[in-house]
């Protein structure tokens, strides 16, 4: 009897997971297709003797598409629905992979990577909207946690695929294409209710946002530069220095996942600007050590774990810092601005890094260290210029947002809807109370006719 009771309680607690199974399975297939393919492209182009500059342009083109998709995909989703949109963009992405396998041509690959970026951005928006649609205030934190575990777990573990594939055959293109097409199955056979389209965004003047939180813009921009360079050129560095590209990428992403939570919690307790400055400096230190210390596989993996841990947290802290400055109704617009700023950084990062690496491959870490130190200097400057600290009670809770997915907009839109509902409920209760009081007052004012 007691065992059945405990089992029923556990089933009730895990009931919120049921609608998540299909979209998270599809997410896993998409990530296992797109993230290691990003690594594979760098290795393949390097093996084909393309220059770092051409590799940088091709990788930057993906982030250009990702930026476009993040900004424009909601219109298409609203028009044809979530499931059909997912099937459509999955098919497009899988097709771009297969087309790239047909010919190694820089112009063709640039076009395909732009289309791939648009498709991947749209797929992230669909999945994120799906998993958050049925969540409540009580379950949203757990839903987001499962999403981040699935996202980062898939990103990290899928890098190990690179260890077992050949650069000289068409097999990798077929493998990543098949995994993309497999993502269609879970959402297609899912019986859960699909999410409704998001409400209109309440906007604010761009310059007003920048003036209120300039460091958030610079943090988002430099985060895009750093992570764009890491995803594009860290595998090439590993390949040319007798390291396993799959291992170094998996470890770097794992560092970003594992350190994001404790550093995010610190930013809730202390001034976020100080945590942002410290994180950027801590990202620069292991980058410099990669240049000056004698090369060792184990040491390189440890230092890359630290680089990933501190570099990946810059973007979510910047987002949280910006959101602290505005009312809830503007949050979605602010998050969208930060995502666009990150996208611009991610477009420019691989290209600038490629120019630096023409001199020396290990200059990648000099580049990361330089822009990280630049961010810390900007953080100190803005902290002195704007010394006012956001009180702890006015801070929003840190959200572990992945820089590779535009989740912020969907979270905040759902939060805005819930807060609007709560506000309406409170207003209705207040109106009822006032009506009752008015009735009582009017009855008491009536003359006694007896």
DARA-V887311 format. One record per residue. RES is the residue in one letter. BURIAL is 1 if it has 9 or more other ideal C-beta (glycine too) atoms within 8 Angstrom, else 0. Layout:
# DARA-V887311
res | burial
RES | BURIAL
RES | BURIAL
This chain:
# DARA-V887311
res | burial
X | 0
X | 0
X | 0
X | 0
X | 0
X | 0
X | 0
X | 0
X | 0
X | 0
X | 0
X | 0
X | 0
X | 0
X | 0
X | 1
X | 0
X | 0
X | 1
X | 1
X | 1
X | 1
X | 1
X | 1
X | 1
X | 1
X | 1
X | 1
X | 1
X | 1
X | 1
X | 1
X | 1
X | 1
X | 1
X | 1
X | 1
X | 1
X | 1
X | 1
X | 1
X | 1
X | 1
X | 1
X | 1
X | 1
X | 0
X | 0
X | 0
X | 0
X | 0
X | 1
X | 1
X | 1
X | 1
X | 1
X | 1
X | 1
X | 1
X | 1
X | 1
X | 1
X | 1
X | 1
X | 1
X | 1
X | 1
X | 1
X | 1
X | 1
X | 0
X | 1
X | 1
X | 1
X | 0
X | 1
X | 1
X | 0
X | 0
X | 0
X | 0
X | 1
X | 1
X | 0
X | 1
X | 1
X | 1
X | 1
X | 1
X | 1
X | 1
X | 1
X | 1
X | 1
X | 1
X | 1
X | 1
X | 1
X | 1
X | 1
X | 1
X | 0
X | 0
X | 0
X | 0
X | 1
X | 0
X | 1
X | 1
X | 1
X | 1
X | 1
X | 1
X | 1
X | 1
X | 1
X | 1
X | 1
X | 1
X | 1
X | 1
X | 1
X | 1
X | 1
X | 1
X | 1
X | 1
X | 1
X | 1
X | 1
X | 1
X | 1
X | 1
X | 0
X | 1
X | 0
X | 0
X | 0
X | 1
X | 1
X | 0
X | 0
X | 1
X | 1
X | 0
X | 1
X | 1
X | 1
X | 0
X | 1
X | 1
X | 1
X | 1
X | 1
X | 1
X | 1
X | 0
X | 1
X | 1
X | 1
X | 1
X | 1
X | 0
X | 0
X | 1
X | 0
X | 1
X | 0
X | 0
X | 0
X | 0
X | 1
X | 1
X | 1
X | 1
X | 1
X | 1
X | 0
X | 1
X | 1
X | 1
X | 0
X | 1
X | 1
X | 0
X | 1
X | 1
X | 0
X | 0
X | 1
X | 0
X | 0
X | 0
X | 0
X | 1
X | 0
X | 0
X | 0
X | 0
X | 0
X | 0
X | 0
X | 0
X | 1
X | 0
X | 0
X | 0
X | 0
X | 1
X | 1
X | 0
X | 0
X | 1
X | 0
X | 1
X | 1
X | 1
X | 1
X | 1
X | 1
X | 1
X | 1
X | 1
X | 1
X | 1
X | 1
X | 1
X | 1
X | 1
X | 1
X | 1
X | 1
X | 1
X | 1
X | 1
X | 1
X | 1
X | 1
X | 1
X | 0
X | 1
X | 0
X | 1
X | 0
X | 1
X | 1
X | 1
X | 1
X | 1
X | 1
X | 1
X | 1
X | 1
X | 1
X | 1
X | 1
X | 1
X | 0
X | 1
X | 1
X | 0
X | 0
X | 1
X | 1
X | 1
X | 1
X | 1
X | 1
X | 0
X | 0
X | 0
X | 1
X | 1
X | 1
X | 1
X | 1
X | 1
X | 0
X | 1
X | 1
X | 1
X | 1
X | 1
X | 1
X | 1
X | 1
X | 1
X | 1
X | 1
X | 1
X | 1
X | 0
X | 0
X | 0
X | 0
X | 0
X | 0
X | 0
X | 1
X | 1
X | 1
X | 0
X | 1
X | 1
X | 1
X | 1
X | 1
X | 1
X | 1
X | 1
X | 1
X | 1
X | 1
X | 1
X | 1
X | 1
X | 1
X | 1
X | 1
X | 1
X | 1
X | 1
X | 1
X | 1
X | 1
X | 1
X | 0
X | 1
X | 0
X | 1
X | 1
X | 1
X | 1
X | 1
X | 1
X | 1
X | 1
X | 1
X | 1
X | 1
X | 1
X | 1
X | 1
X | 1
X | 1
X | 1
X | 1
X | 1
X | 1
X | 1
X | 1
X | 1
X | 1
X | 1
X | 1
X | 1
X | 1
X | 0
X | 0
X | 0
X | 1
X | 1
X | 1
X | 1
X | 1
X | 1
X | 1
X | 1
X | 1
X | 1
X | 1
X | 1
X | 1
X | 1
X | 1
X | 1
X | 0
X | 1
X | 1
X | 1
X | 0
X | 1
X | 1
X | 0
X | 0
X | 0
X | 0
X | 0
X | 0
X | 1
X | 0
X | 0
X | 0
X | 0
X | 1
X | 0
X | 0
X | 1
X | 1
X | 1
X | 1
X | 1
X | 1
X | 0
X | 1
X | 1
X | 1
X | 1
X | 1
X | 1
X | 1
X | 1
X | 1
X | 1
X | 1
X | 1
X | 1
X | 1
X | 1
X | 0
X | 0
X | 0
X | 0
X | 0
X | 0
X | 0
X | 0
X | 0
X | 0
X | 0
X | 0
X | 0
X | 0
X | 0
X | 0
X | 0
X | 0
X | 0
X | 0
X | 0
X | 0
X | 0
X | 0
X | 0
X | 0
X | 0
X | 0
X | 0
X | 0
X | 0
